[in-house]
Amino acid sequence: MEDKYTGVFSHKFPLKTGLSKDMVHYLIKNETVDVISFCQQEFKGKSGKALKYLEFTEIVHPGFRQGFDILCNHLGLIVQEPKCVIYSNFWVAKPEVYHEYVNTILIPAVEFLEREENKWFTWKDSGYKGLPKDQLKLYTELDYYPMITFLTERLPSVWIDNKGLTFKILNKL
């Protein structure tokens, strides 16, 4: 990524977003905002009704919101529907912003979520259906996707709003 922005992407980023490395460079080339999200911003329930992001998350990962509220309270974040939706690490930020997020939010969040007394909500089955169970077990030794993944994945969105950072949504050319 250009020196102006830092981000960590999955190898599935191009497949899931339709954006290549060159396209991302093109999209961010002249940007000056603190954060850029490459995520879709609209979510629909099974009925086709538009849902808010955290509402949608609670439906697809039952029990998410209770744990997320506990986590955000611990981190001093006010939970509200985010204006800038981020998931799957499909975002970049100015290096100083990204480093601040990692050091003041992500690391403390993981340390908190790994505590024994929090395992009741961090290691809860998220209901996510990714890999078939036998493959998931082979690669991770887990029988299900734990909630901790989705708790940490939703943090940037809430943090951005709490910090009042500038952002853009750039998910297509």
C-alpha positions in Angstrom: 0.0 0.0 0.0 1.2 3.5 -0.6 3.0 5.1 2.3 -0.1 7.1 3.1 -2.2 4.1 4.2 -1.7 0.8 6.1 -3.9 -2.2 6.0 -3.8 -6.0 6.4 -5.8 -8.0 3.9 -6.8 -11.6 3.6 -5.8 -13.5 0.5 -9.5 -13.6 -0.2 -9.8 -9.8 -0.4 -9.9 -9.7 -4.3 -12.4 -12.6 -4.4 -14.7 -11.1 -1.8 -14.5 -7.5 -3.0 -13.7 -7.7 -6.7 -10.9 -5.3 -6.1 -7.3 -6.1 -7.1 -4.2 -4.6 -5.6 -3.9 -2.1 -8.5 -7.5 -1.1 -8.1 -7.0 -0.4 -4.4 -3.9 1.7 -5.2 -5.9 3.6 -7.8 -8.8 4.2 -5.4 -6.7 5.5 -2.5 -4.1 7.4 -4.6 -5.5 10.9 -3.9 -7.3 10.3 -0.7 -6.6 12.3 2.5 -9.2 10.8 4.9 -8.1 8.9 8.1 -9.7 5.6 7.1 -11.0 4.0 3.9 -13.4 1.0 4.0 -13.8 -1.4 1.1 -16.9 -3.0 2.6 -20.4 -2.9 1.4 -22.6 -0.8 3.6 -26.0 -2.3 3.1 -27.3 -5.5 4.8 -30.5 -7.3 4.4 -32.4 -9.9 6.4 -33.9 -13.1 5.0 -37.0 -11.2 4.2 -35.1 -8.7 2.1 -35.7 -5.9 4.7 -32.8 -3.5 5.1 -31.0 -3.9 8.4 -28.5 -1.9 10.4 -25.0 -3.4 10.6 -25.1 -4.4 14.3 -28.7 -5.6 14.0 -27.7 -7.8 11.0 -24.6 -9.1 13.0 -26.8 -10.1 15.9 -29.1 -12.1 13.5 -26.3 -14.0 11.8 -24.3 -14.4 15.0 -26.8 -14.8 17.8 -25.5 -13.6 21.1 -23.0 -11.3 19.5 -24.4 -8.0 20.9 -24.2 -9.1 24.5 -20.5 -9.9 24.2 -19.8 -6.8 22.0 -21.4 -4.5 24.5 -19.2 -6.0 27.3 -16.1 -5.7 25.2 -16.8 -2.1 24.1 -17.7 -1.1 27.7 -14.3 -2.5 28.8 -12.5 -0.5 26.1 -14.5 2.7 26.9 -16.2 2.7 23.5 -19.8 3.8 23.1 -21.7 1.3 21.0 -23.8 2.8 18.2 -24.6 1.8 14.7 -21.5 2.7 12.8 -21.4 5.2 10.0 -18.4 3.5 8.4 -18.9 -0.3 8.3 -15.8 -2.4 8.4 -15.5 -6.2 8.5 -13.1 -8.9 7.3 -10.2 -6.4 7.7 -11.2 -4.7 4.5 -9.9 -1.3 5.4 -6.8 0.9 5.4 -5.9 3.8 7.6 -3.2 6.4 7.8 -0.2 4.6 9.5 -0.5 6.6 12.7 -4.3 5.9 12.9 -3.8 2.2 12.2 -1.1 1.9 14.9 -3.2 3.7 17.4 -6.1 1.3 16.7 -3.8 -1.7 17.1 -2.2 -0.4 20.3 -5.1 1.1 22.1 -8.0 -1.1 20.9 -7.0 -4.4 19.3 -4.3 -5.5 21.7 -6.3 -4.6 24.8 -9.4 -6.2 23.3 -7.6 -9.5 22.6 -6.1 -9.5 26.1 -9.5 -8.9 27.6 -11.2 -11.5 25.4 -8.6 -14.2 26.3 -9.4 -13.9 30.0 -10.8 -17.1 31.5 -13.9 -15.3 32.9 -14.8 -14.1 29.3 -14.7 -17.4 27.5 -18.4 -17.9 28.0 -19.0 -15.3 25.3 -15.7 -15.3 23.3 -15.7 -19.0 22.6 -19.4 -19.3 22.0 -20.3 -20.8 18.6 -20.9 -17.8 16.3 -23.1 -19.8 14.0 -20.9 -18.9 11.0 -20.9 -21.5 8.2 -17.6 -21.2 6.4 -15.5 -24.3 5.8 -17.2 -27.7 6.1 -16.8 -28.9 9.7 -14.2 -31.6 8.8 -12.0 -29.0 7.0 -12.3 -26.5 9.8 -11.3 -29.2 12.3 -8.3 -30.1 10.1 -7.0 -26.5 9.8 -7.9 -25.1 13.2 -8.7 -28.1 15.5 -12.0 -26.3 16.2 -15.5 -27.7 15.7 -17.0 -24.2 15.0 -16.1 -20.6 14.5 -15.9 -18.8 17.8 -17.5 -15.5 18.5 -14.1 -13.8 19.3 -13.5 -13.5 15.5 -16.6 -11.4 15.0 -16.2 -9.4 18.2 -12.8 -8.1 17.1 -13.9 -7.8 13.5 -16.6 -5.2 14.3 -14.4 -3.1 16.6 -12.9 -0.7 14.0 -16.3 0.5 12.9 -17.3 1.6 16.4 -13.9 3.0 17.2 -13.9 5.2 14.1 -17.1 6.8 15.2 -16.0 7.2 18.8 -12.8 8.9 17.6 -14.6 11.1 15.1 -12.2 10.0 12.3 -12.7 11.0 8.7 -13.5 8.2 6.4 -14.6 7.2 2.9 -16.3 4.1 1.5 -14.5 3.0 -1.7 -15.9 -0.4 -2.6 -16.1 0.0 -6.4 -14.5 1.8 -9.2 
